[in-house]
Amino acid sequence: MELIILIIHLFLAIALVGVILLQKSEGGGLGMGGGGGGMGGFLTARGAANLLTRTTAILAGLFICTSLALALIASNKRTAQPRSIIDPPGRTAPATPGTPSAPGTPSTPDKPAAPSTPSTPEKK
């Protein structure tokens, strides 16, 4: 799902840049040409400006929606799998070491040991 939204987001960004570059600015820019022409009123300077302005607004709204959707997906992934930016990609969580016993002291057994009988020294 995230990949589909990301691809749509990229297409919207490219289309938005294209539509913005087609609009006629006050300095001329890359506009679609001036008025006049023999089109009989279809896509005149004013009609083209209205169409391009409306298209820009729609594309911008869709771009913002896909941006928010991608941000929400990313935040859900982050809470489900907390990681540091320093961790390598294959490692999900640091290993937790066991609780080692103190050095030099024997671990306590679950059951108390039976009293030992004194042993006799062995003869050589």
OpenMM code with the backbone's topology and positions (N, CA, C; nanometers):
from openmm import Vec3, app, unit

residues = "MET GLU LEU ILE ILE LEU ILE ILE HIS LEU PHE LEU ALA ILE ALA LEU VAL GLY VAL ILE LEU LEU GLN LYS SER GLU GLY GLY GLY LEU GLY MET GLY GLY GLY GLY GLY GLY MET GLY GLY PHE LEU THR ALA ARG GLY ALA ALA ASN LEU LEU THR ARG THR THR ALA ILE LEU ALA GLY LEU PHE ILE CYS THR SER LEU ALA LEU ALA LEU ILE ALA SER ASN LYS ARG THR ALA GLN PRO ARG SER ILE ILE ASP PRO PRO GLY ARG THR ALA PRO ALA THR PRO GLY THR PRO SER ALA PRO GLY THR PRO SER THR PRO ASP LYS PRO ALA ALA PRO SER THR PRO SER THR PRO GLU LYS LYS".split()
positions = [
    Vec3(0.0820, -0.1189, 0.0000),
    Vec3(0.0000, 0.0000, 0.0000),
    Vec3(0.0866, 0.1256, 0.0000),
    Vec3(0.1938, 0.1189, 0.0790),
    Vec3(0.2822, 0.2350, 0.0879),
    Vec3(0.3492, 0.2628, -0.0468),
    Vec3(0.3871, 0.1571, -0.1163),
    Vec3(0.4523, 0.1734, -0.2459),
    Vec3(0.3578, 0.2353, -0.3484),
    Vec3(0.2325, 0.1958, -0.3471),
    Vec3(0.1341, 0.2513, -0.4407),
    Vec3(0.1144, 0.4005, -0.4145),
    Vec3(0.1009, 0.4377, -0.2882),
    Vec3(0.0827, 0.5785, -0.2532),
    Vec3(0.2077, 0.6588, -0.2895),
    Vec3(0.3249, 0.5987, -0.2704),
    Vec3(0.4487, 0.6678, -0.3039),
    Vec3(0.4603, 0.6917, -0.4546),
    Vec3(0.4205, 0.5943, -0.5359),
    Vec3(0.4246, 0.6111, -0.6809),
    Vec3(0.3257, 0.7191, -0.7246),
    Vec3(0.2047, 0.7170, -0.6685),
    Vec3(0.1055, 0.8218, -0.6988),
    Vec3(0.1596, 0.9580, -0.6575),
    Vec3(0.2247, 0.9642, -0.5439),
    Vec3(0.2832, 1.0888, -0.4926),
    Vec3(0.3877, 1.1440, -0.5904),
    Vec3(0.4714, 1.0551, -0.6436),
    Vec3(0.5736, 1.0993, -0.7381),
    Vec3(0.5112, 1.1497, -0.8684),
    Vec3(0.4099, 1.0800, -0.9186),
    Vec3(0.3411, 1.1257, -1.0403),
    Vec3(0.2736, 1.2606, -1.0175),
    Vec3(0.2136, 1.2786, -0.9005),
    Vec3(0.1508, 1.4071, -0.8695),
    Vec3(0.2543, 1.5195, -0.8646),
    Vec3(0.3710, 1.4902, -0.8085),
    Vec3(0.4762, 1.5927, -0.8004),
    Vec3(0.5225, 1.6334, -0.9401),
    Vec3(0.5404, 1.5354, -1.0269),
    Vec3(0.5842, 1.5662, -1.1631),
    Vec3(0.4761, 1.6453, -1.2373),
    Vec3(0.3507, 1.6027, -1.2237),
    Vec3(0.2404, 1.6727, -1.2900),
    Vec3(0.2253, 1.8143, -1.2359),
    Vec3(0.2434, 1.8311, -1.1057),
    Vec3(0.2310, 1.9629, -1.0443),
    Vec3(0.3387, 2.0582, -1.0965),
    Vec3(0.4601, 2.0096, -1.1081),
    Vec3(0.5678, 2.0928, -1.1621),
    Vec3(0.5365, 2.1301, -1.3069),
    Vec3(0.4891, 2.0335, -1.3863),
    Vec3(0.4559, 2.0618, -1.5253),
    Vec3(0.3458, 2.1645, -1.5405),
    Vec3(0.2393, 2.1518, -1.4620),
    Vec3(0.1270, 2.2457, -1.4713),
    Vec3(0.1687, 2.3849, -1.4257),
    Vec3(0.2523, 2.3915, -1.3255),
    Vec3(0.2982, 2.5226, -1.2784),
    Vec3(0.3856, 2.5902, -1.3841),
    Vec3(0.4688, 2.5113, -1.4521),
    Vec3(0.5536, 2.5700, -1.5555),
    Vec3(0.4734, 2.6145, -1.6778),
    Vec3(0.3573, 2.5550, -1.7010),
    Vec3(0.2747, 2.5943, -1.8151),
    Vec3(0.2010, 2.7253, -1.7926),
    Vec3(0.1824, 2.7625, -1.6680),
    Vec3(0.1065, 2.8840, -1.6392),
    Vec3(0.1843, 3.0072, -1.6822),
    Vec3(0.1113, 3.1037, -1.7284),
    Vec3(0.1739, 3.2275, -1.7730),
    Vec3(0.1945, 3.3189, -1.6525),
    Vec3(0.3179, 3.3561, -1.6335),
    Vec3(0.3456, 3.4480, -1.5232),
    Vec3(0.3404, 3.5906, -1.5776),
    Vec3(0.3610, 3.6863, -1.4906),
    Vec3(0.3553, 3.8256, -1.5356),
    Vec3(0.4712, 3.8594, -1.6263),
    Vec3(0.5818, 3.7884, -1.6134),
    Vec3(0.6970, 3.8146, -1.6971),
    Vec3(0.6946, 3.7360, -1.8267),
    Vec3(0.5976, 3.6544, -1.8500),
    Vec3(0.5900, 3.5744, -1.9709),
    Vec3(0.6197, 3.4292, -1.9413),
    Vec3(0.7344, 3.3997, -1.8844),
    Vec3(0.7708, 3.2642, -1.8429),
    Vec3(0.7565, 3.1627, -1.9547),
    Vec3(0.7053, 3.0459, -1.9215),
    Vec3(0.6830, 2.9388, -2.0183),
    Vec3(0.5352, 2.9278, -2.0513),
    Vec3(0.4656, 3.0385, -2.0528),
    Vec3(0.3205, 3.0378, -2.0725),
    Vec3(0.2788, 2.9793, -2.2060),
    Vec3(0.1497, 2.9523, -2.2189),
    Vec3(0.0971, 2.8883, -2.3384),
    Vec3(0.0692, 2.9889, -2.4496),
    Vec3(0.1133, 3.1060, -2.4370),
    Vec3(0.0902, 3.2035, -2.5425),
    Vec3(-0.0132, 3.3050, -2.4999),
    Vec3(-0.0231, 3.4092, -2.5763),
    Vec3(-0.1142, 3.5167, -2.5409),
    Vec3(-0.2544, 3.4907, -2.5902),
    Vec3(-0.3327, 3.5956, -2.5893),
    Vec3(-0.4706, 3.5857, -2.6356),
    Vec3(-0.4739, 3.5797, -2.7875),
    Vec3(-0.5829, 3.6161, -2.8452),
    Vec3(-0.5954, 3.6122, -2.9907),
    Vec3(-0.6116, 3.4690, -3.0375),
    Vec3(-0.5449, 3.4347, -3.1430),
    Vec3(-0.5537, 3.2984, -3.1927),
    Vec3(-0.6872, 3.2742, -3.2595),
    Vec3(-0.6971, 3.1734, -3.3408),
    Vec3(-0.8206, 3.1453, -3.4120),
    Vec3(-0.9006, 3.0332, -3.3516),
    Vec3(-0.8958, 3.0132, -3.2197),
    Vec3(-0.9651, 2.9012, -3.1582),
    Vec3(-1.1096, 2.9332, -3.1265),
    Vec3(-1.1514, 3.0513, -3.1462),
    Vec3(-1.2904, 3.0857, -3.1217),
    Vec3(-1.3283, 3.0828, -2.9746),
    Vec3(-1.2394, 3.1187, -2.8864),
    Vec3(-1.2724, 3.1273, -2.7444),
    Vec3(-1.2368, 3.0037, -2.6636),
    Vec3(-1.1991, 2.8937, -2.7292),
    Vec3(-1.1612, 2.7734, -2.6554),
    Vec3(-1.0167, 2.7884, -2.6099),
    Vec3(-0.9953, 2.7783, -2.4831),
    Vec3(-0.8650, 2.7957, -2.4204),
    Vec3(-0.8003, 2.9284, -2.4608),
    Vec3(-0.8758, 3.0327, -2.4443),
    Vec3(-0.8167, 3.1652, -2.4609),
    Vec3(-0.7252, 3.1894, -2.3431),
    Vec3(-0.6609, 3.3023, -2.3390),
    Vec3(-0.5676, 3.3312, -2.2304),
    Vec3(-0.6372, 3.3212, -2.0955),
    Vec3(-0.7579, 3.3729, -2.0876),
    Vec3(-0.8299, 3.3691, -1.9608),
    Vec3(-0.8801, 3.2278, -1.9302),
    Vec3(-0.9304, 3.1577, -2.0325),
    Vec3(-0.9795, 3.0217, -2.0113),
    Vec3(-0.8685, 2.9255, -1.9743),
    Vec3(-0.7528, 2.9402, -2.0377),
    Vec3(-0.6385, 2.8556, -2.0053),
    Vec3(-0.5894, 2.8838, -1.8643),
    Vec3(-0.5907, 3.0100, -1.8262),
    Vec3(-0.5465, 3.0454, -1.6910),
    Vec3(-0.6393, 2.9854, -1.5865),
    Vec3(-0.7702, 2.9909, -1.6122),
    Vec3(-0.8649, 2.9317, -1.5173),
    Vec3(-0.8476, 2.7807, -1.5097),
    Vec3(-0.8308, 2.7151, -1.6248),
    Vec3(-0.8133, 2.5702, -1.6278),
    Vec3(-0.6842, 2.5299, -1.5569),
    Vec3(-0.5756, 2.5989, -1.5854),
    Vec3(-0.4478, 2.5651, -1.5226),
    Vec3(-0.4482, 2.5959, -1.3737),
    Vec3(-0.5150, 2.7022, -1.3349),
    Vec3(-0.5237, 2.7349, -1.1920),
    Vec3(-0.6044, 2.6287, -1.1180),
    Vec3(-0.7148, 2.5870, -1.1758),
    Vec3(-0.7976, 2.4843, -1.1136),
    Vec3(-0.7226, 2.3509, -1.1090),
    Vec3(-0.6532, 2.3162, -1.2169),
    Vec3(-0.5754, 2.1914, -1.2200),
    Vec3(-0.4644, 2.1953, -1.1162),
    Vec3(-0.3980, 2.3089, -1.1021),
    Vec3(-0.2927, 2.3233, -1.0015),
    Vec3(-0.3482, 2.3048, -0.8611),
    Vec3(-0.4634, 2.3624, -0.8353),
    Vec3(-0.5244, 2.3504, -0.7021),
    Vec3(-0.5620, 2.2053, -0.6724),
    Vec3(-0.6174, 2.1347, -0.7712),
    Vec3(-0.6562, 1.9947, -0.7507),
    Vec3(-0.5324, 1.9084, -0.7280),
    Vec3(-0.4304, 1.9270, -0.8123),
    Vec3(-0.3073, 1.8489, -0.7956),
    Vec3(-0.2396, 1.8790, -0.6626),
    Vec3(-0.2406, 2.0051, -0.6212),
    Vec3(-0.1800, 2.0410, -0.4922),
    Vec3(-0.2553, 1.9757, -0.3763),
    Vec3(-0.3886, 1.9748, -0.3846),
    Vec3(-0.4673, 1.9091, -0.2795),
    Vec3(-0.4395, 1.7598, -0.2726),
    Vec3(-0.4321, 1.6940, -0.3882),
    Vec3(-0.4002, 1.5506, -0.3901),
    Vec3(-0.2587, 1.5245, -0.3402),
    Vec3(-0.1655, 1.6140, -0.3740),
    Vec3(-0.0277, 1.5999, -0.3276),
    Vec3(-0.0204, 1.6086, -0.1750),
    Vec3(-0.0940, 1.7012, -0.1179),
    Vec3(-0.0963, 1.7143, 0.0287),
    Vec3(-0.1587, 1.5911, 0.0926),
    Vec3(-0.2662, 1.5388, 0.0313),
    Vec3(-0.3303, 1.4176, 0.0858),
    Vec3(-0.2354, 1.2989, 0.0839),
    Vec3(-0.1619, 1.2797, -0.0264),
    Vec3(-0.0685, 1.1677, -0.0305),
    Vec3(0.0484, 1.1900, 0.0654),
    Vec3(0.0880, 1.3153, 0.0847),
    Vec3(0.1944, 1.3445, 0.1819),
    Vec3(0.1503, 1.3063, 0.3229),
    Vec3(0.0281, 1.3420, 0.3581),
    Vec3(-0.0243, 1.3061, 0.4903),
    Vec3(-0.0389, 1.1558, 0.5059),
    Vec3(-0.0850, 1.0885, 0.4009),
    Vec3(-0.0996, 0.9427, 0.4076),
    Vec3(0.0357, 0.8758, 0.4279),
    Vec3(0.1375, 0.9210, 0.3557),
    Vec3(0.2710, 0.8630, 0.3731),
    Vec3(0.3276, 0.8922, 0.5115),
    Vec3(0.2992, 1.0089, 0.5654),
    Vec3(0.3457, 1.0422, 0.7004),
    Vec3(0.2781, 0.9537, 0.8049),
    Vec3(0.1486, 0.9297, 0.7880),
    Vec3(0.0779, 0.8425, 0.8822),
    Vec3(0.1283, 0.6989, 0.8747),
    Vec3(0.1530, 0.6509, 0.7549),
    Vec3(0.2055, 0.5147, 0.7398),
    Vec3(0.3429, 0.5039, 0.8048),
    Vec3(0.4262, 0.6049, 0.7841),
    Vec3(0.5601, 0.6028, 0.8440),
    Vec3(0.5539, 0.6093, 0.9960),
    Vec3(0.4614, 0.6861, 1.0513),
    Vec3(0.4521, 0.6942, 1.1971),
    Vec3(0.3991, 0.5640, 1.2564),
    Vec3(0.3098, 0.4957, 1.1863),
    Vec3(0.2620, 0.3661, 1.2347),
    Vec3(0.3723, 0.2626, 1.2313),
    Vec3(0.4576, 0.2675, 1.1315),
    Vec3(0.5697, 0.1742, 1.1251),
    Vec3(0.6671, 0.2014, 1.2388),
    Vec3(0.6884, 0.3271, 1.2698),
    Vec3(0.7849, 0.3620, 1.3734),
    Vec3(0.7389, 0.3165, 1.5107),
    Vec3(0.6095, 0.3273, 1.5406),
    Vec3(0.5620, 0.2854, 1.6722),
    Vec3(0.5567, 0.1340, 1.6824),
    Vec3(0.5366, 0.0653, 1.5710),
    Vec3(0.5302, -0.0800, 1.5749),
    Vec3(0.6693, -0.1403, 1.5891),
    Vec3(0.7704, -0.0736, 1.5409),
    Vec3(0.9044, -0.1279, 1.5427),
    Vec3(1.0030, -0.0167, 1.5783),
    Vec3(1.0206, 0.0108, 1.7081),
    Vec3(1.1098, 0.1196, 1.7463),
    Vec3(1.2545, 0.0856, 1.7116),
    Vec3(1.3198, 0.1762, 1.6427),
    Vec3(1.4587, 0.1561, 1.6039),
    Vec3(1.5315, 0.2888, 1.6094),
    Vec3(1.6600, 0.2798, 1.6181),
    Vec3(1.7439, 0.3986, 1.6129),
    Vec3(1.7907, 0.4194, 1.4702),
    Vec3(1.8227, 0.5422, 1.4349),
    Vec3(1.8727, 0.5673, 1.3009),
    Vec3(2.0152, 0.5158, 1.2847),
    Vec3(2.0796, 0.4819, 1.3945),
    Vec3(2.2167, 0.4326, 1.3898),
    Vec3(2.2199, 0.2823, 1.3646),
    Vec3(2.1123, 0.2100, 1.3999),
    Vec3(2.1089, 0.0653, 1.3828),
    Vec3(2.1206, 0.0275, 1.2361),
    Vec3(2.1895, -0.0838, 1.2079),
    Vec3(2.1934, -0.1306, 1.0689),
    Vec3(2.0553, -0.1805, 1.0269),
    Vec3(2.0262, -0.1835, 0.8964),
    Vec3(1.8916, -0.2193, 0.8500),
    Vec3(1.8471, -0.3601, 0.8882),
    Vec3(1.9373, -0.4556, 0.8984),
    Vec3(1.8966, -0.5929, 0.9276),
    Vec3(1.8666, -0.6194, 1.0730),
    Vec3(1.9105, -0.5317, 1.1607),
    Vec3(1.8945, -0.5556, 1.3041),
    Vec3(1.7732, -0.4811, 1.3544),
    Vec3(1.6809, -0.5525, 1.4206),
    Vec3(1.5586, -0.4876, 1.4651),
    Vec3(1.5676, -0.4388, 1.6087),
    Vec3(1.6319, -0.5142, 1.6958),
    Vec3(1.6407, -0.4726, 1.8353),
    Vec3(1.7729, -0.5220, 1.8924),
    Vec3(1.8299, -0.4497, 1.9859),
    Vec3(1.9556, -0.4963, 2.0437),
    Vec3(1.9336, -0.6206, 2.1288),
    Vec3(2.0344, -0.7049, 2.1317),
    Vec3(2.0259, -0.8264, 2.2115),
    Vec3(2.0349, -0.7896, 2.3590),
    Vec3(1.9516, -0.8508, 2.4409),
    Vec3(1.9556, -0.8236, 2.5848),
    Vec3(2.0343, -0.9349, 2.6514),
    Vec3(2.1393, -0.8998, 2.7212),
    Vec3(2.2189, -1.0048, 2.7866),
    Vec3(2.1449, -1.0615, 2.9067),
    Vec3(2.1752, -1.1873, 2.9377),
    Vec3(2.1173, -1.2502, 3.0564),
    Vec3(2.1775, -1.1887, 3.1808),
    Vec3(2.1254, -1.2254, 3.2943),
    Vec3(2.1794, -1.1715, 3.4189),
    Vec3(2.2900, -1.2652, 3.4666),
    Vec3(2.4142, -1.2267, 3.4513),
    Vec3(2.5229, -1.3146, 3.4945),
    Vec3(2.5365, -1.3120, 3.6464),
    Vec3(2.5835, -1.4223, 3.6983),
    Vec3(2.6063, -1.4258, 3.8434),
    Vec3(2.7371, -1.3550, 3.8729),
    Vec3(2.7508, -1.3126, 3.9962),
    Vec3(2.8718, -1.2416, 4.0359),
    Vec3(2.9908, -1.3359, 4.0263),
    Vec3(3.1042, -1.2877, 3.9826),
    Vec3(3.2194, -1.3768, 3.9688),
    Vec3(3.2685, -1.4266, 4.1040),
    Vec3(3.3066, -1.5518, 4.1071),
    Vec3(3.3632, -1.6096, 4.2281),
    Vec3(3.2604, -1.6611, 4.3266),
    Vec3(3.1349, -1.6350, 4.3083),
    Vec3(3.0346, -1.6866, 4.4003),
    Vec3(2.9518, -1.7913, 4.3270),
    Vec3(2.9285, -1.9031, 4.3899),
    Vec3(2.8492, -2.0065, 4.3231),
    Vec3(2.7027, -1.9637, 4.3171),
    Vec3(2.6358, -2.0106, 4.2158),
    Vec3(2.4940, -1.9787, 4.2052),
    Vec3(2.4172, -2.0594, 4.3088),
    Vec3(2.3099, -2.0049, 4.3547),
    Vec3(2.2307, -2.0730, 4.4571),
    Vec3(2.1420, -2.1766, 4.3894),
    Vec3(2.1422, -2.2978, 4.4367),
    Vec3(2.0581, -2.4017, 4.3762),
    Vec3(1.9127, -2.3816, 4.4159),
    Vec3(1.8235, -2.4469, 4.3417),
    Vec3(1.6813, -2.4372, 4.3724),
    Vec3(1.6490, -2.5059, 4.5045),
    Vec3(1.7086, -2.6221, 4.5286),
    Vec3(1.6844, -2.6961, 4.6534),
    Vec3(1.8077, -2.6834, 4.7418),
    Vec3(1.7872, -2.6816, 4.8710),
    Vec3(1.9052, -2.6791, 4.9585),
    Vec3(1.9815, -2.8107, 4.9459),
    Vec3(2.1089, -2.8013, 4.9515),
    Vec3(2.1924, -2.9207, 4.9381),
    Vec3(2.1812, -3.0061, 5.0636),
    Vec3(2.1918, -3.1373, 5.0444),
    Vec3(2.1886, -3.2293, 5.1585),
    Vec3(2.3199, -3.2153, 5.2349),
    Vec3(2.3131, -3.2317, 5.3647),
    Vec3(2.4379, -3.2194, 5.4415),
    Vec3(2.5372, -3.3259, 5.3967),
    Vec3(2.6578, -3.2855, 5.3808),
    Vec3(2.7597, -3.3788, 5.3331),
    Vec3(2.8235, -3.4503, 5.4516),
    Vec3(2.8625, -3.5725, 5.4257),
    Vec3(2.9290, -3.6512, 5.5302),
    Vec3(3.0777, -3.6293, 5.5162),
    Vec3(3.1460, -3.6229, 5.6278),
    Vec3(3.2904, -3.6023, 5.6177),
    Vec3(3.3554, -3.7215, 5.5469),
    Vec3(3.4404, -3.6935, 5.4575),
    Vec3(3.5057, -3.8019, 5.3835),
    Vec3(3.6433, -3.8287, 5.4434),
    Vec3(3.6857, -3.9459, 5.4241),
    Vec3(3.8169, -3.9820, 5.4764),
    Vec3(3.9199, -3.9517, 5.3699),
    Vec3(4.0322, -3.9069, 5.4116),
    Vec3(4.1357, -3.8755, 5.3135),
    Vec3(4.1854, -4.0020, 5.2447),
    Vec3(4.2134, -3.9918, 5.1206),
    Vec3(4.2605, -4.1068, 5.0462),
    Vec3(4.4086, -4.1277, 5.0711),
    Vec3(4.4487, -4.2516, 5.0695),
    Vec3(4.5882, -4.2850, 5.0926),
    Vec3(4.6549, -4.3076, 4.9590),
    Vec3(4.7798, -4.2686, 4.9518),
    Vec3(4.8542, -4.2857, 4.8284),
    Vec3(4.9483, -4.3987, 4.8362),
] * unit.nanometer
topology = app.Topology()
chain = topology.addChain("A")
for resn in residues:
    res = topology.addResidue(resn, chain)
    for name in ("N", "CA", "C"):
        topology.addAtom(name, app.Element.getBySymbol(name[0]), res)
